[in-house]
């Protein structure tokens, strides 16, 4: 799959309301460009793919908005909305906050958010200048659902 095909498939899978195939997402991931941690600083609105992964319901319940990367040392993985709609960093839900690193995943070095309080890594690849694709990785019992990773996306605010 070339980059243009990956971007088209990404858009199609993003709009799909159910039964998104992790295999198709892996094919898209493989064709996307890696990104450097320093290049993704800023505020990002999050969403996920309709794979049926158990983490979807957990994030919906927390009113997850997205992520904020103030610096490589100051990453906020769970920006959520409170009852009044105000944004806040859910430190309790995330078991702390995080930092950004360039880490190898599937044979490529790409920007990765490392959680402070859990063995969890969010790897990122560039879809375009304002969109990232993410894969949550880490200890199997924390992040895998029926052997599948959690796939999500971020859009620059």
C-alpha positions in Angstrom: 0.0 0.0 0.0 1.4 3.4 -0.9 1.0 6.6 1.2 -2.0 7.9 -0.9 -3.8 4.6 -0.6 -3.1 4.5 3.1 -4.6 8.0 3.6 -7.7 7.0 1.6 -8.1 3.8 3.6 -7.6 5.7 6.8 -10.4 8.1 5.9 -12.7 5.2 4.9 -12.0 3.2 8.1 -12.5 6.3 10.3 -16.0 6.8 8.9 -16.9 3.2 9.3 -19.4 2.9 12.2 -18.6 -0.7 13.3 -16.6 -3.8 12.4 -13.3 -2.0 11.6 -10.7 -4.6 10.9 -7.5 -4.4 13.0 -5.8 -6.1 10.0 -6.8 -3.3 7.7 -5.6 -0.7 10.3 -2.3 -2.5 10.5 -1.9 -2.2 6.7 -2.6 1.5 6.9 -0.2 1.9 9.8 2.6 0.2 7.9 2.3 2.6 5.0 2.2 5.8 7.0 5.2 8.0 7.7 7.0 8.0 11.1 7.0 11.2 13.1 9.5 12.7 15.6 8.3 13.3 19.1 9.3 17.0 19.0 7.1 17.6 15.9 3.9 16.6 17.6 3.8 19.1 20.5 0.5 20.9 21.0 -3.1 20.1 21.7 -4.9 17.2 20.0 -8.5 16.1 19.8 -8.9 12.3 19.9 -11.2 9.7 18.4 -10.9 6.0 17.8 -11.8 3.4 15.2 -14.8 1.2 15.7 -13.0 -2.1 16.2 -15.1 -3.0 19.3 -12.1 -2.7 21.6 -13.0 -2.6 25.3 -11.1 0.7 25.8 -13.6 2.6 23.7 -16.3 2.4 26.3 -13.9 3.3 29.1 -12.8 6.5 27.2 -16.3 7.5 26.3 -17.3 7.1 30.0 -14.4 9.4 31.0 -15.5 12.0 28.4 -12.1 11.8 26.8 -11.3 14.8 24.6 -7.7 14.1 23.5 -4.1 14.6 24.5 -1.8 17.6 25.1 1.9 17.5 24.5 3.4 20.7 26.2 6.9 19.4 25.7 8.6 16.0 25.4 8.8 15.9 29.2 5.2 17.1 29.8 2.5 15.0 28.0 -1.1 14.7 29.2 -2.6 11.5 27.9 -6.2 11.9 29.2 -7.6 15.4 28.5 -11.2 14.9 29.5 -14.3 17.1 30.0 -15.8 17.6 33.4 -19.6 17.8 34.1 -19.5 21.5 33.0 -17.6 20.8 29.7 -14.3 22.2 31.0 -11.1 20.4 29.9 -8.8 18.9 32.5 -6.0 16.4 32.7 -7.4 13.2 34.3 -4.3 12.2 36.3 -6.2 9.7 38.3 -7.6 7.9 35.3 -4.3 7.9 33.6 -2.4 6.8 36.7 -0.2 10.0 36.2 0.8 11.7 33.1 3.4 10.9 30.4 6.4 11.9 28.3 7.3 11.7 24.6 10.1 9.6 23.2 11.2 8.3 19.8 10.9 4.5 20.2 11.1 1.5 17.9 7.8 -0.2 17.2 7.3 -2.8 14.4 10.8 -2.1 13.1 10.5 1.7 12.8 11.4 4.5 15.2 8.5 6.9 15.7 7.0 9.3 18.3 5.7 7.4 21.3 4.0 8.6 24.5 5.2 6.7 27.5 2.8 6.7 30.5 4.4 7.6 33.8 2.3 5.2 36.0 1.7 2.1 33.7 3.5 -0.1 31.2 1.7 1.5 28.3 3.0 3.1 25.1 1.0 5.1 22.5 2.9 5.0 19.2 2.1 7.6 16.5 2.5 7.9 12.8 1.7 10.9 10.5 -1.4 10.7 8.3 -1.0 14.4 7.3 0.1 17.7 8.8 -2.9 17.8 11.2 -3.7 14.1 11.8 -1.9 11.3 13.6 -2.7 7.6 13.8 -2.1 5.9 17.2 -1.7 2.4 18.4 -1.8 1.7 22.2 0.8 -0.9 23.1 2.1 -2.3 26.4 1.4 -5.1 28.9 -1.1 -7.4 27.2 -3.6 -7.5 30.1 -3.8 -3.7 30.1 -4.1 -2.9 26.4 -5.0 -5.9 24.3 -8.6 -7.0 23.7 -8.9 -10.5 22.1 -5.2 -10.1 21.1 -5.9 -6.8 19.4 -4.3 -3.4 20.1 -6.4 -0.2 20.6 -6.3 2.0 17.4 -7.0 5.7 17.6 -6.4 9.0 15.9 -5.5 12.6 17.0 -6.3 15.8 15.1 -4.5 19.0 15.9 -6.7 21.6 17.7 
